[in-house]
Amino acid sequence: MDPLALSTAKIRLLEQLHTAVGNLGDVGTSSIIRCSVEVENVTAMQWLACQSDPVKTYWANRNQEFKMAGIGIAHEISGSGTPDLRALFKDLRTLLNPDYPELRYYGGFQFNQSREPADEWRTFGTYRFIIPLIELHRSNAGTFLVCNYYHRNGQENQQEELEHKLDELQVELTLSDWVERTILHRQDVPDRNGWQDALQSALIDMNLGKFEKVVLARKATLTFNDPVDPVAYLLRLRRMSEETFNFYFQTDDGHAFLGATPERLFKRQGRTIHTEAIAGTRPRGKTTKDDERLTRVLLNSEKELREHAIVVDMINNVLAKHCKNLVVDEEVQITRLSHVQHLCKHFRGELDDETGDAELLYDLHPTPAMGGYPTQIALKAIDKLEAFNRGWYAAPIGFVGHDHTEFVVAIRSALIERERVSLYSGAGIVIGSDPDEEWQEIEDKISKFLKALDL
């Protein structure tokens, strides 16, 4: 985009803001004022990469028809203790005005909401949701430069901060070349022997009838000679990802959690809910014939079908409790990504009057695809067998709007701490699982992330 045109948009946005603030008068309650100016030929990720603010947020839905790149914080609701979900969602809706249907809180939760965050996850908290101060918002309606002004009656307001942030916005949008880095060290937690031991312990418990499935994760931490640019990394990752949700939460200059996940937890628009059961994995083939062969193997694998059926049954039971007119795919579908493929079934229903986002989140997270089954017993097994805190990995992340909420599952994800990159992925373990095959499945899942790092 022409830098002069973007500078003009900034001036027009400031004029809107001054007018809106002047018209507030003596407002008795806190509120958000949202101002927007349409712009053209601005790429959301490129715009975000060029901004200097230490707090950055990015969200793109699966078909990339909606993208939001944001900087700064207009309003934040967060904490490090176990959240009361009903109270939290009530608080989130206090400032969400139906006059601004695109106004949203973006954020998420820790996988285990009852655990204290580990040091590397401290800035994310157990839960954290923010309304960005400034957004570049792209949808079918167009591309808009947006500012969100939080007005608190009788208190110091953020108009001066917002004007300063607008003044600092970069209008020269150029991306620096990706710099090849040298990897100094890779640490896998657990290592190959620890993985074997954890799976054998889980399989012994399953054969004793203690639980049917547990999902065990690994963390591969790579240390480089120079810091990794997390926005540039997500851009490279996105270019390799098809049919995935892209997310990015940067809490300060030293911590960014990002990923490209195929898995939706739930999407609610009005009283309509959409969700899906994804489980079972095979790599993609190098040729069409090889790809079709691997698909047939996946569709005929007793172990993979059983793993998927556990997820389907759990989601079906939850939605049957909360929905009317529930519709489920009759046949198992195949979801194909650039490097792996999964078994999948889709669900759609109309929620009853008593069910809100808090009830859905409480009952759906974690699905057996992320935790196991029965859920509480599997979670205890994870606490015993995994040697690291998952943090936000495999947790619900997304956005909350006035009448539109969407959460995805934060898999295929990475935590970047300057020169250190931690890659997370997991595998569903059921009777018949082979430790070597499950190790390789996780390697297949993180291969895209390693490729994006030129590894």
KAPEHU-V215821 format. One line per field, one symbol per residue. phi: phi as a letter, one per 30 degrees, with the letter a starting at -180 (. if undefined). psi: psi as a letter, one per 20 degrees, with the letter a starting at -180 (. if undefined). A space follows every 10 residues. Layout:
phi: ???
psi: ???
This chain:
phi: .deddddddd dddddddddd ddddicddbd accccbbdbb hcdeddeddd dcddcbbbbb ddcidbbbcb bibdabbaac cddddddddd ddddcdcddb dcdbdcllbd ecdccdeded ceddidaabb cddbbcccad dkcbdbbccc ccdibdccdd dddddddded cdcbcdddcd ccdcabbcbd dddddedddd ddddddddid acabcccbbc ccccdbdcdd dddddddddc cchbdcbabc cadcbbcblb cdcddabbbi cccbaaccai bbddddbddd dddddddddc dedddddddd dedddddddd dcbbhdbbed cdcccccdbb bbdabcbbac ddddcbdddd dddccddddc ckadeddddd ddedcccbdd hddicdblbb cebabbbccd chbbccbhdc bccbabbdcb ejdceddded eddddcdddd ddcic
psi: qphhhhhghg ghgggggggg hhigbmpirq rpppqqpprq kppghggghi qipioqqqpp rhjjipqppq qaogqporrj rpqogghghg hhigiopiim hjpqppbarq goiiqpqrgi jgihahqppq oqgpqoopah iapppqqopo popjrprjgg gghggghipp innqpqqppp rpphqpppor agghgggggg gghghhhijh rhqqoprqpo pppriqqpoh ghghghghii pqlqppqpoo haijppprrn piopgqppoc jpqpaqoprp qqrqqhrggh ghghghggij ohghhgghhg gggggggghh hiqqlppqpg qprpopahir qqqqqqqprp qrhipahggg gghhpqriih gapqghghhh hghhhpjrph cipjrpqbqo agkoqpqrpm rlrqppndjp ppppqrqppr piqpgghhgh ghhhhihhhh hhjk.
